[in-house]
Amino acid sequence: MENVLRYYEFTDFFKDTSGAFSNNEICYTILNEEHFLIFEKVEEQYNLYVSKYKSEKEVGKQVPLILEIVVTNYDKSLPEHRIALRQYLG
């Protein structure tokens, strides 16, 4: 998983304080100035979301304006999970 996060330039994991991710650790990568892909780490499981915030500074601190689950329990060995991630990141 570490290679996936590094390849797509996700941030390091940090604790969500917005409550949107149940105070779990999250990391994100920027799609554009308002849209972000976020991985939520729940124990050893990763959930992938697409989200919208007013700015990058709000990620993990404010509840997102839009939050949609893309993949639950992301598994890099599953082609459909890799395809879902590449849909957003090319």
C-alpha positions as CSV (number, residue, x, y, z in Angstrom):
1,M,0.0,0.0,0.0
2,E,2.9,2.3,0.8
3,N,4.0,2.2,-2.9
4,V,0.5,3.1,-4.1
5,L,0.4,6.1,-1.8
6,R,3.9,7.3,-2.8
7,Y,3.3,6.8,-6.5
8,Y,0.1,8.9,-6.5
9,E,1.7,11.5,-4.1
10,F,-0.7,11.1,-1.2
11,T,0.2,13.0,2.0
12,D,1.4,11.2,5.1
13,F,-1.4,9.9,7.3
14,F,-2.7,12.3,9.9
15,K,-5.6,12.2,12.4
16,D,-8.9,13.5,11.1
17,T,-10.4,16.0,13.5
18,S,-13.5,16.9,11.5
19,G,-15.4,13.8,12.6
20,A,-16.2,12.9,8.9
21,F,-13.8,9.9,9.1
22,S,-14.6,9.0,12.7
23,N,-11.3,10.5,13.8
24,N,-9.4,7.8,12.0
25,E,-6.1,8.6,10.2
26,I,-6.4,9.9,6.6
27,C,-4.2,10.9,3.8
28,Y,-5.0,12.7,0.6
29,T,-3.9,13.7,-2.9
30,I,-5.1,16.8,-4.8
31,L,-7.3,16.4,-7.9
32,N,-7.8,20.2,-8.3
33,E,-8.1,23.1,-5.9
34,E,-11.4,21.8,-4.4
35,H,-11.4,18.1,-5.0
36,F,-9.4,15.5,-3.2
37,L,-9.0,11.7,-3.1
38,I,-8.8,10.5,0.5
39,F,-7.7,7.2,2.0
40,E,-9.1,6.5,5.4
41,K,-7.1,4.0,7.5
42,V,-9.3,1.9,9.7
43,E,-7.0,-0.5,11.6
44,E,-5.4,-2.4,8.6
45,Q,-8.1,-1.5,6.1
46,Y,-8.2,1.4,3.7
47,N,-11.3,3.1,2.3
48,L,-11.0,5.4,-0.7
49,Y,-13.2,8.5,-1.0
50,V,-13.6,11.4,-3.4
51,S,-14.3,14.7,-1.6
52,K,-14.9,18.4,-2.1
53,Y,-13.6,21.1,0.2
54,K,-13.4,24.9,-0.1
55,S,-9.6,24.6,0.1
56,E,-6.8,22.1,0.9
57,K,-6.5,23.7,4.4
58,E,-9.9,22.2,5.4
59,V,-9.0,18.5,4.6
60,G,-9.2,16.6,7.9
61,K,-10.2,19.7,9.8
62,Q,-13.7,20.5,8.4
63,V,-16.5,18.3,7.2
64,P,-16.3,18.0,3.4
65,L,-18.9,19.7,1.2
66,I,-19.2,16.4,-0.7
67,L,-17.9,13.0,0.3
68,E,-18.4,9.8,-1.7
69,I,-17.0,6.4,-1.1
70,V,-15.1,5.0,-4.1
71,V,-13.8,1.7,-2.7
72,T,-14.4,0.1,0.6
73,N,-11.5,-2.0,1.9
74,Y,-9.1,-1.1,-0.9
75,D,-6.9,-4.0,-2.1
76,K,-4.2,-3.1,-4.5
77,S,-4.1,-6.7,-5.8
78,L,-7.7,-6.3,-7.2
79,P,-7.8,-4.9,-10.7
80,E,-11.2,-3.2,-10.1
81,H,-9.7,-1.3,-7.1
82,R,-6.7,-0.1,-9.1
83,I,-9.0,0.9,-12.0
84,A,-11.2,2.9,-9.6
85,L,-8.2,4.8,-8.3
86,R,-6.8,5.4,-11.8
87,Q,-10.2,6.8,-12.9
88,Y,-9.5,9.8,-10.9
89,L,-5.7,10.0,-11.2
90,G,-5.1,8.8,-14.7
